[in-house]
Amino acid sequence: MAKSDIITIEQLIEKARNYLTADDVEFVSRAYKYAENAHKDQYRKSGEAYIIHPIQVAGILVDLKMDPVTIAGGFLHDVVEDTEITLEMIEEEFNKEVAMLVDGVTKLGKIKYQSKEAQQAENHRKMFVAMAKDIRVILIKLADRLHNMRTLKFLPPEKQRQKANETIEIFAPLAHRLGISTIKWELEDISLRYLNPQQYYRIVQLMKQKREQRESYIEEVIKEVSNQLLDVNIDADISGRPKHLYSIYQKMYKQNKQFNEIYDLLAVRILVNSIKDCYAVLGIIHTCWKPMPGRFKDYIAMPKQNLYQSLHTTVIGPKGDPLEVQIRTKEMHEIAEYGIAAHWAYKEGKQLNKDKKSFEEKLTWFREILDWQSETHDAEEFVESLKVDLFSDMVYVFTPKGDVIELPSGSVPLDFAYRIHTEIGNQTIGAKINGKMEPLDYELKNGDIIEVMTSKHSYGPSQDWLKITQTSQAKNKIRAFFKKQRRDENIAKGKDLVDKEIRALGIEPKEALTEENLKRVYERFNFINDDDLYAAVGYQGITAALVATRLTDKIRQTRQKEQDLAQTLEGARNEYKEKEKKKYKKDSGVIVEGVENLLVRLSKCCNPVPGDEIIGYITKGRGVSVHRSDCPNVLTEEAKERHLHVEWEVDQTQKQYHVDLEISGYDRRGLLNEVLQAVNEMKTNITHVNGRSDRNKMAIIQITILIHNTDHLRKIVERIKQIKDVYTVTRTLQ
Ligand code: MN
């Protein structure tokens, strides 16, 4: 393959004629003319007509002996991106396959790559392959990149480094995977020139200095081997093997070797006609020169993953220097140089099947190729195998910063969000895909640029997310969120249970759930705050009943007192009713405020009468007793709790009340009689009389009389006081 020479369209067509039919050549020419027309008036940075570039790209593809569709794709690869031509127009003018290839190359062109860590480079390579869908897209892209690298000097230095870096990290490894070593080496060497010009030119110098010496040495080896092979009648091409700058650079700088330590600088390659001849030649080489231990590799029996086959050995050569020898068949050499393209080299007369179903089976990259090698020798089938989605299990998408994220296919923006960060996942409220809002269950496609919209105020994951997401990573994080959130649920549940228990105790929750009261209770149970207490109730670490009991203890104590009083009143009322039933009726003439039918009794200790100031006293089980308000029996602190407001009835004329009077006077004959007579004169009944006298001639007369009211009483007391020898008249307590 010519490196710096520009191929003309005439040369290209001439080369194509060597392996394509006249119809195919016509098809390819048509693609050229179409591209030339589309790109007319366009120029490259170098100042050349733009069409030179597609011609070179197609030329590289012709060198790889690609099929006419791929070559047409090479001519047309830039028209959709750079001209008015659309994919539909290409499909109409040519066919679906050409349009598909152009579409693929255009899409790959949109992938932006910035140097990142190795993993990112690997992901980018996978993404390329995944997006390409058809390996021919990658071949066109490699040819495109190769020509762009050849003309890199026309770009500004910054761009040169960027492109060179992208080439070394993405394109050269892709070429290597596909086994296309010619392209791989050239891409690497050009990249090195821009990435590390100093070292590049130093190696160029070093190689130049020893060239003559090296070449004469190789010549000697070739002569010797040729003679040996002539003896055994083996037909072979023997040549010095060119070393590539980049591989020397890597050995020197990555393995830290001196230039003259790199002994495979001296290398010969022997191409023969059969595998049998390969081993025969190996035997001869090992007979001539002593093999170095551990340097023999049989890649014929065990091909490399990219299908490379060859025998490698290193021997101590004629001048005592290590000499590397590669032995392989001519077919193997084709594969070594052109890799996948060599397998695919277009065979005259065979039309490629246009729209065969792609293989159902998902095989890995290398298995497919290897399978093809052992089972299929048909170019058509091979092309079909290349259409299989090689990484169909995966989808490759971009962060807004250009990182590639690898996700299982079927992944949605939420999987992406959780891959970036848990918090981003939890706060996701939407996603922009390629700048457009899409639903959260949007299925990600290769090359999508994803911008996750988040909000600190989002409600967090919903249960649906577990169904939408594909990655176990996302699902696990969503589950973890729910686990944590369950605390919130437990708090709510606990609160609800405690409320219910409080209500069951007949208390309004808000009465019991004061801040102060809650604090008292959660501290008592050794919780930090009320939420912890509620959460514990929620997960049943403590019963709601117990919490409710504690929360209401004070309220219930107060209530109990009130209730006891009420019960007493109720009891008194019932007693009254009982007595009424027995026709027992005793009217006290006292009204108990707000209460009817209550058993009311005038107390016997102070015998209040209408006109006296009175208070009611709630007795235990014997109703209300009415005392004079100055009666010491009802003035104790304890008794005050049982006071009840009572009043005399207004009409008292019909009723009589007992009053105790004590009269003191000089003990003379007839005093008792005069007292009784005076009371009698006042039309007042006496129910009880008791008289005695002491040694000092003091008479004490105690009488109990029935009076109507205090007025009546006062008159009687005045009347008694008028009796001669009466000293005092006192109303007494019993
Ligand atoms: Mn291009």
Residues whose N, C-alpha, C, O or C-beta is under 5 A from the ligand:
A	BS01	MN	D78 D144
